[in-house]
Amino acid sequence: MTTTLPLSNKVAFIQGGSRGIGAATVKRLARDGAAVAFTYSQSADSAQALVHEVEAAGGRALAIRADSASEQAIRSAIGEAVKTFGKLDILVNNAGVLAVAPIEEFSIDDLDRTLNINVRSVVIASQEAARNMNNDGRIINIGSTNADRMPFAGGAVYAMSKAALVGLTKGLARDLGPRGITVNNLQPGPVDTEMNPDNTDFADSLKPIMALGRYGKVEEIASFVAYLAGPEAGYITGASLMIDGGFSA
């Protein structure tokens, strides 16, 4: 008996897909049958290695160098993905930066970069994707549990940027609902990545706050993205969904 993969014949675009949660999502969506284009900003070797890994497993992937702070780069990358794979069904907005400092010392340059990448790029990518997306598509924003809970000093601007995605998600769900396009905001807690590794004093300070007492794995986040991208999640939209090990409980 032949089993149809849940994302067969779908095309996904992941903004910020070369490492961490993004790379795990590229692999998971490809495993589930989607052709996946993703952006990266620096390491071409790592991005191409990810493409080769997906292709070796029988999938299709495309790496596109693009700065998420650049409007034109985002629009061009989505256009390249559509030209290469013929359409667009799924957008995952994963690009993000984290700057931490007391508010008295927080630089305006860091403020602008945080808002440009964590918020502005999501708006631009969602706009461009909506112009190219088939009806019944999926937009998935990668937010943060810090939108609801910021338990340490210095994270005010980051928390603000992720809280902005909550309102944006609700509004986009209304805008795109008539086309059957769902828009959701996934809010991970601490996850073991290069940006926030599991083996630091900072990580050890967070684990006691969490109901499960451990960091999440990138594969766990990717599995939730895959569910929201798939056919069984068609009645979920406008939602901000926690996957944080009880960090916010």
Secondary structure, 3 states (H helix, E strand, C coil): CCCCCCCCCCEEEEECCCCHHHHHHHHHHHHCCCEEEEEECCCHHHHHHHHHHHHHCCCEEEEEECCCCCHHHHHHHHHHHHHHHCCCCEEEECCCCCCCCCCCCCCHHHHHHHHHHHHHHHHHHHHHHHHHCCCCCEEEEECCHHHCCCCCCCCHHHHHHHHHHHHHHHHHHHHHHHHCCEEEEEEECCECCCCCCCCCHHHHHHHHHCCCCCCECHHHHHHHHHHHHCHHHCCCCCCEEEECCCCCC
